[in-house]
Amino acid sequence: MLNISPESIYSQVSQEKFKSFEKTSLSSANVMFARWMGALFVIAIVFLFLPWTQNIQSKGKVTTLRPEQRPQTVQSTIAGRIEHWYVREGDTVRKGDTILHLTEIKTDYFDPEIVGRTQQQVNAKTSSIGAYQNKATALRDQISAYREELAQKRNQLQNKLQQNRLKIITDSIAFRRAILDDSIARVQLKRTDGLYKDGIKPRTDVEDKRFKVQETEAKVVDARNKLNISRQDMLILRTDMSQAMAETAQKIAKAESDIASARSDQYSTEADISKLEIQVENYRQRNAFYFVLAPQDGVIAKAMQAGIGENIKEGESIVSILPRVYTLAVEMYIKPLDYPLINLGQEVRFLFDGWPSIVFSGWPGFSFGTFKGRVVAIDNIISDNGQYRILIAPEIEDVKTWPIALRPGSGAQGIALLGNVPLWFELWRQLNGFPPNYYQKEGKSEEPKLKAPVKRLK
């Protein structure tokens, strides 16, 4: 009795009189089920046209917004041996509080008076600079004396040269006179000899004239010798002047060389003083590094070193400090496929570990227990894990602030909210494995505009 024939007999037969009709007829429950299925189908169709917020989800962790507010480790500037601890884990410290006292382990710095002794070396070197300056002054005075001595000797030699010139002139005149006398004597001898041959003059006159000629010849030789001696004296005086000038110049050059050596020693000593002063300051600074101080206000989180008498190296971490004042943020990593979808100032919702929440990722307005944030920084360089790092700060205008008990290092689930699309479109996108929309409209323009993939850090 499927009741599929166009000619029904229900109008001619009373169904209440026959039990078979009761057994073959449809129950009211089946009718209600069919009606519910139809209603659900209509509701599902309507549901597919509801708006859905596309999003990007990623795991992250809580950090701080500024680098100096993040947990940091305190390192030892110098190598040393732990002598005394002034703090323990959980203590609150202020900037400049002493954390640890170290003692020296290097043999170069064992002397407790190393600063004073090095300063004494500086003072000694400084005194030697005055000695070099005095030596240079004395040598300059010596050079002045050499030059004055040379001037006096030059004047003396010039006077002698002038006298020698006059003597040469006198000797030249005497030489010419002797030559003239010799010529006269020879003429007289010749004349007397002629008269003697003529018998006019006696022989004694001839001998007298001959003796006179010999005498004049001797005078000529003597005058020539005196003139040559005077000329030789002139050459000797000029040589003496040149030699005196050369000797004085040599003495002056040697004195100037000594001055240069003294100045060189002075400059070398000044350089040594500078090095020693640097060492003194280094020793003073090193003495200050024996006490490890807190770099800022914070809480001692963990001690990396323990015990008394343990040796530590330069730059080795001692304790970690969590700053007391910090602004929380969340760092999370996104895939390169989602990188163009993230922009500065974009809204992100968070689920923090330890805080209960009910989340509808497509309808953020119906979610409970989530916290709002804004993207403040996006790395332009991909990280070692093959993803891009983004930094999200709390929403300032949000009434619901982030939990006070939240600490850096806690886990967080981030949901970056994108554009709104119909639910059927989102299901179709998910089934086909397509990425969220890369395009957005600006103003009244109907042409889609591609979001710039290049991000700039503020």
C-alpha distance (Angstrom), angle and dihedral (degrees) to the residues before:
residue distance angle dihedral
M1 . . .
L2 3.73 . .
N3 3.76 91.2 .
I4 3.79 92.9 -134.4
S5 3.82 98.1 130.3
P6 3.79 118.3 101.8
E7 3.83 89.5 -134.3
S8 3.78 107.8 68.3
I9 3.81 123.5 -168.2
Y10 3.80 95.4 -163.8
S11 3.81 90.0 101.1
Q12 3.79 92.7 55.2
V13 3.80 101.0 41.6
S14 3.79 127.5 58.9
Q15 3.78 105.6 -129.6
E16 3.82 94.3 -162.2
K17 3.84 92.0 70.3
F18 3.82 93.7 58.9
K19 3.81 125.1 65.2
S20 3.79 92.4 -160.2
F21 3.78 90.9 69.7
E22 3.79 90.2 55.5
K23 3.80 91.7 51.5
T24 3.83 95.8 47.8
S25 3.84 100.1 41.3
L26 3.87 123.2 96.7
S27 3.82 117.8 -97.4
S28 3.79 123.3 -123.4
A29 3.85 89.9 -117.2
N30 3.76 92.1 62.2
V31 3.72 90.4 49.7
M32 3.79 91.1 50.6
F33 3.84 90.7 48.0
A34 3.78 90.8 52.6
R35 3.75 90.7 49.6
W36 3.85 91.6 49.3
M37 3.77 91.5 49.5
G38 3.75 91.2 51.6
A39 3.80 91.4 48.6
L40 3.81 91.6 48.8
F41 3.77 90.5 49.6
V42 3.80 90.6 52.7
I43 3.80 90.6 46.8
A44 3.82 91.0 49.8
I45 3.78 90.5 51.3
V46 3.81 90.3 50.7
F47 3.82 90.1 43.7
L48 3.81 90.8 57.2
F49 3.80 90.1 62.9
L50 3.81 94.4 53.3
P51 3.86 116.1 112.8
W52 3.80 117.1 -97.8
T53 3.83 125.3 -164.8
Q54 3.77 111.5 -134.9
N55 3.80 113.7 -139.1
I56 3.78 145.8 175.5
Q57 3.79 117.9 -132.4
S58 3.76 125.9 -159.2
K59 3.78 140.2 157.5
G60 3.81 118.1 -111.1
K61 3.77 143.1 159.0
V62 3.78 135.3 -123.6
T63 3.79 116.6 -101.3
T64 3.81 136.1 151.2
L65 3.77 128.9 -83.3
R66 3.81 96.5 -129.8
P67 3.83 123.5 48.9
E68 3.80 94.5 -131.3
Q69 3.82 90.1 56.3
R70 3.80 94.4 59.1
P71 3.79 123.0 98.2
Q72 3.78 109.4 -81.8
T73 3.76 138.2 -172.3
V74 3.79 123.8 -126.2
Q75 3.80 112.8 -134.9
S76 3.76 130.7 -161.1
T77 3.79 112.3 -112.4
I78 3.81 92.7 -156.1
A79 3.77 136.1 30.3
G80 3.76 113.9 -101.7
R81 3.78 149.7 136.1
I82 3.81 121.3 -91.1
E83 3.80 107.4 -110.4
H84 3.81 104.8 167.0
W85 3.83 139.6 -3.1
Y86 3.81 118.4 -140.7
V87 3.84 98.6 -178.1
R88 3.76 139.8 39.6
E89 3.80 133.7 -155.1
G90 3.79 112.0 -68.3
D91 3.82 95.5 25.2
T92 3.77 119.0 134.1
V93 3.79 114.2 -128.3
R94 3.77 134.8 -174.0
K95 3.76 127.7 -141.3
G96 3.82 109.1 -74.7
D97 3.83 96.4 20.4
T98 3.80 114.7 140.5
I99 3.80 113.9 -108.3
L100 3.78 103.0 171.3
H101 3.81 141.1 2.9
L102 3.81 118.8 -140.7
T103 3.79 131.7 -168.3
E104 3.80 127.9 -150.2
I105 3.80 122.4 -89.4
K106 3.82 100.8 171.5
T107 3.80 117.2 92.7
D108 3.81 91.9 -141.4
Y109 3.80 90.5 68.8
F110 3.82 103.1 36.7
D111 3.82 93.6 106.3
P112 3.83 107.1 96.5
E113 3.82 90.0 -156.4
I114 3.80 95.0 49.3
V115 3.81 92.9 120.0
G116 3.82 93.8 51.7
R117 3.79 94.1 44.4
T118 3.78 92.3 49.6
Q119 3.79 89.2 48.5
Q120 3.82 88.6 54.5
Q121 3.80 88.7 55.0
V122 3.79 88.5 52.1
N123 3.81 91.0 51.4
A124 3.82 91.6 48.5
K125 3.77 92.0 49.9
T126 3.80 90.0 47.6
S127 3.81 90.5 54.4
S128 3.80 91.2 51.2
I129 3.79 89.1 57.4
G130 3.83 88.8 64.8
A131 3.80 90.2 51.6
Y132 3.79 91.0 52.8
Q133 3.78 90.4 48.7
N134 3.82 91.4 50.7
K135 3.80 90.0 48.7
A136 3.78 90.9 52.2
T137 3.82 90.5 48.7
A138 3.82 91.7 50.4
L139 3.78 91.1 49.5
R140 3.80 91.0 50.6
D141 3.82 89.1 51.9
Q142 3.80 88.7 48.8
I143 3.79 90.2 52.6
S144 3.80 89.6 51.9
A145 3.82 89.6 51.3
Y146 3.80 91.2 49.8
R147 3.77 91.0 51.6
E148 3.80 92.1 47.7
E149 3.83 90.5 48.2
L150 3.79 89.7 49.6
A151 3.79 91.0 51.3
Q152 3.81 91.9 50.9
K153 3.79 92.8 46.5
R154 3.78 90.7 47.6
N155 3.80 91.0 52.9
Q156 3.80 90.0 48.0
L157 3.80 92.7 50.0
Q158 3.78 91.6 44.9
N159 3.81 89.5 54.5
K160 3.80 90.1 50.0
L161 3.79 89.5 48.4
Q162 3.76 90.1 52.4
Q163 3.81 90.5 50.0
N164 3.78 90.1 47.4
R165 3.79 91.2 51.5
L166 3.79 90.2 53.4
K167 3.82 89.9 47.0
I168 3.82 89.8 51.2
I169 3.79 89.9 51.9
T170 3.82 90.3 49.9
D171 3.79 92.5 46.8
S172 3.80 90.6 47.8
I173 3.80 90.8 53.8
A174 3.81 90.4 46.8
F175 3.81 89.6 48.6
R176 3.81 92.6 51.5
R177 3.84 90.5 46.2
A178 3.79 90.6 51.1
I179 3.80 89.7 50.7
L180 3.80 89.8 49.6
D181 3.82 92.0 48.1
D182 3.79 89.3 49.4
S183 3.77 91.4 51.9
I184 3.82 91.4 49.3
A185 3.79 91.1 47.5
R186 3.78 91.2 51.0
V187 3.82 91.5 49.6
Q188 3.79 91.0 48.8
L189 3.82 90.0 48.0
K190 3.76 90.9 51.5
R191 3.79 92.6 47.4
T192 3.82 93.6 46.0
D193 3.80 90.5 47.3
G194 3.81 89.6 53.4
L195 3.80 91.6 49.1
Y196 3.79 88.6 46.7
K197 3.77 90.1 55.4
D198 3.76 89.3 48.2
G199 3.79 88.6 51.5
I200 3.76 93.9 -116.5
K201 3.82 98.4 110.2
P202 3.77 125.2 44.0
R203 3.79 122.6 -120.2
T204 3.77 92.1 -108.0
D205 3.79 90.8 65.3
V206 3.75 90.3 53.1
E207 3.78 91.1 51.2
D208 3.77 90.5 47.3
K209 3.78 90.7 53.3
R210 3.78 91.7 46.2
F211 3.80 89.3 51.5
K212 3.78 88.6 48.5
V213 3.80 90.7 53.7
Q214 3.79 91.2 51.5
E215 3.77 89.4 48.9
T216 3.81 92.4 51.6
E217 3.80 90.7 46.7
A218 3.78 88.6 54.0
K219 3.79 90.0 49.5
V220 3.83 90.7 50.6
V221 3.80 90.8 51.9
D222 3.78 91.0 46.5
A223 3.83 92.3 48.3
R224 3.83 90.6 47.7
N225 3.78 90.6 50.7
K226 3.80 92.2 49.3
L227 3.81 90.6 49.6
N228 3.80 91.7 49.5
I229 3.78 90.3 47.7
S230 3.81 90.9 51.8
R231 3.77 91.3 48.9
Q232 3.82 89.8 48.3
D233 3.78 89.6 49.8
M234 3.84 87.7 53.5
L235 3.78 90.7 54.2
I236 3.79 90.9 46.1
L237 3.82 91.4 51.5
R238 3.80 91.8 49.8
T239 3.79 89.7 48.2
D240 3.81 90.3 49.6
M241 3.81 90.1 50.9
S242 3.78 92.1 50.2
Q243 3.79 90.8 45.4
A244 3.80 91.7 48.8
M245 3.78 91.1 49.9
A246 3.81 91.3 47.7
E247 3.80 92.8 48.0
T248 3.79 91.9 48.4
A249 3.79 91.5 46.7
Q250 3.81 89.0 50.8
K251 3.79 91.3 50.4
I252 3.81 90.8 47.7
A253 3.82 90.9 48.1
K254 3.80 90.7 50.1
A255 3.80 91.0 48.6
E256 3.81 91.1 49.0
S257 3.81 88.6 48.8
D258 3.81 89.0 52.2
I259 3.82 89.0 49.2
A260 3.78 90.1 51.4
S261 3.80 89.9 48.6
A262 3.79 90.7 49.2
R263 3.80 90.8 49.6
S264 3.79 90.3 47.0
D265 3.79 89.8 51.6
Q266 3.79 89.1 46.9
Y267 3.81 92.8 51.6
S268 3.80 90.4 45.0
T269 3.78 89.6 51.2
E270 3.81 90.8 48.5
A271 3.82 88.7 52.1
D272 3.80 89.5 49.8
I273 3.80 89.1 49.5
S274 3.79 90.6 52.2
K275 3.80 90.4 50.4
L276 3.80 91.2 48.2
E277 3.80 91.6 47.9
I278 3.79 88.8 51.6
Q279 3.80 88.9 50.5
V280 3.80 90.8 49.4
E281 3.79 91.0 51.9
N282 3.79 91.0 44.8
Y283 3.79 90.4 51.9
R284 3.81 90.4 49.4
Q285 3.79 91.6 49.1
R286 3.78 90.7 46.6
N287 3.79 90.1 53.3
A288 3.80 87.9 55.0
F289 3.82 90.4 52.0
Y290 3.79 91.3 62.1
F291 3.81 85.7 83.5
V292 3.83 113.7 59.4
L293 3.82 108.7 -145.9
A294 3.80 132.1 -161.3
P295 3.84 109.9 -102.6
Q296 3.83 93.4 -150.3
D297 3.78 143.7 -7.0
G298 3.78 112.1 -67.6
V299 3.77 150.0 107.7
I300 3.80 124.8 -76.6
A301 3.81 102.1 -115.9
K302 3.79 103.3 176.5
A303 3.80 138.8 -5.0
M304 3.82 112.3 -135.1
Q305 3.83 92.9 -172.2
A306 3.78 128.2 48.8
G307 3.77 141.6 -175.8
I308 3.79 135.7 33.7
G309 3.80 121.0 -80.1
E310 3.79 94.6 22.8
N311 3.81 115.0 140.4
I312 3.79 120.6 -129.5
K313 3.81 130.4 -170.4
E314 3.80 131.8 -128.0
G315 3.81 111.9 -76.6
E316 3.80 93.4 12.3
S317 3.82 114.7 144.4
I318 3.78 115.8 -110.7
V319 3.82 107.5 174.8
S320 3.80 138.1 -7.6
I321 3.81 119.9 -127.8
L322 3.79 128.5 -158.4
P323 3.84 110.0 -152.6
R324 3.78 114.8 -121.1
V325 3.79 95.4 -136.8
Y326 3.78 117.9 47.6
T327 3.78 141.3 142.8
L328 3.78 113.3 -128.4
A329 3.77 123.9 -129.8
V330 3.80 136.8 163.8
E331 3.77 126.1 -125.2
M332 3.78 117.5 -157.9
Y333 3.78 136.2 167.3
I334 3.78 126.5 -127.5
K335 3.77 131.1 -166.3
P336 3.79 119.9 -102.7
L337 3.83 87.6 -115.0
D338 3.81 89.5 62.3
Y339 3.80 95.8 40.3
P340 3.86 96.5 96.2
L341 3.83 89.9 51.8
I342 3.81 94.3 63.5
N343 3.81 119.6 83.4
L344 3.77 134.0 176.0
G345 3.80 110.7 -88.8
Q346 3.80 93.5 22.8
E347 3.81 116.8 149.0
V348 3.81 119.1 -109.6
R349 3.82 127.8 -177.0
F350 3.81 120.8 -149.2
L351 3.78 138.3 -155.1
F352 3.79 108.8 -160.2
D353 3.80 121.8 -153.9
G354 3.79 110.0 -102.4
W355 3.81 97.2 23.4
P356 3.84 116.1 99.6
S357 3.77 117.3 -126.2
I358 3.78 143.5 168.1
V359 3.77 111.7 -145.6
F360 3.79 132.9 -165.1
S361 3.78 100.7 -179.3
G362 3.80 93.8 -165.2
W363 3.82 94.0 46.8
P364 3.80 107.0 41.9
G365 3.79 90.9 173.5
F366 3.83 90.8 66.3
S367 3.81 94.6 47.2
F368 3.80 120.8 108.4
G369 3.79 128.8 -154.8
T370 3.82 97.2 20.9
F371 3.79 125.5 128.6
K372 3.79 126.8 -143.6
G373 3.80 127.9 -127.4
R374 3.81 141.8 164.9
V375 3.81 129.8 -131.3
V376 3.83 108.8 -110.8
A377 3.81 103.0 167.5
I378 3.80 137.3 23.4
D379 3.79 122.8 -172.0
N380 3.77 116.2 -124.0
I381 3.81 92.0 -157.4
I382 3.77 123.3 66.8
S383 3.81 116.3 -115.8
D384 3.78 127.7 -122.1
N385 3.80 90.8 -97.4
G386 3.82 91.2 61.3
Q387 3.82 94.4 -106.8
Y388 3.79 137.1 99.3
R389 3.78 121.3 -108.4
I390 3.81 121.1 -133.7
L391 3.80 129.1 -175.7
I392 3.80 122.0 -144.0
A393 3.81 124.6 -165.0
P394 3.84 126.7 -163.3
E395 3.79 118.8 -85.3
I396 3.80 105.0 -103.3
E397 3.79 95.8 -158.1
D398 3.80 93.9 46.6
V399 3.79 114.0 112.4
K400 3.79 91.4 -149.1
T401 3.79 105.7 69.7
W402 3.78 125.0 -162.0
P403 3.83 115.7 -87.5
I404 3.80 115.1 -80.6
A405 3.81 91.3 -140.8
L406 3.82 91.3 57.8
R407 3.81 111.9 117.6
P408 3.82 133.6 -168.5
G409 3.77 111.3 -88.5
S410 3.81 96.7 37.9
G411 3.78 118.1 131.2
A412 3.79 123.0 -107.1
Q413 3.79 136.3 -174.6
G414 3.81 110.6 -143.6
I415 3.79 125.9 -155.2
A416 3.81 112.8 -170.7
L417 3.81 108.3 -157.7
L418 3.81 117.9 -136.3
G419 3.81 132.9 174.2
N420 3.82 128.5 -39.3
V421 3.83 119.0 -106.4
P422 3.85 133.6 166.7
L423 3.79 115.0 -84.2
W424 3.80 92.9 -119.2
F425 3.82 89.2 56.0
E426 3.81 91.3 51.9
L427 3.82 91.6 49.2
W428 3.78 90.2 48.5
R429 3.84 90.6 49.1
Q430 3.79 92.7 48.9
L431 3.82 93.0 47.9
N432 3.82 90.9 51.4
G433 3.80 95.0 42.2
F434 3.81 93.5 -122.1
P435 3.83 120.1 157.1
P436 3.81 121.3 -115.8
N437 3.79 118.9 -83.5
Y438 3.80 113.4 -62.9
Y439 3.79 92.6 -171.0
Q440 3.76 132.3 77.7
K441 3.79 134.5 178.5
E442 3.76 122.4 -118.9
G443 3.78 120.1 -154.9
K444 3.79 114.8 -40.6
S445 3.76 95.6 -32.1
E446 3.80 112.9 121.3
E447 3.77 94.4 -158.9
P448 3.81 112.6 98.7
K449 3.77 117.4 -122.1
L450 3.81 123.0 -147.7
K451 3.80 114.0 -124.7
A452 3.77 111.6 -119.2
P453 3.80 111.0 -106.0
V454 3.82 92.9 -153.3
K455 3.80 114.3 91.6
R456 3.76 126.4 -161.4
L457 3.77 123.4 -149.7
K458 3.78 117.6 -130.9
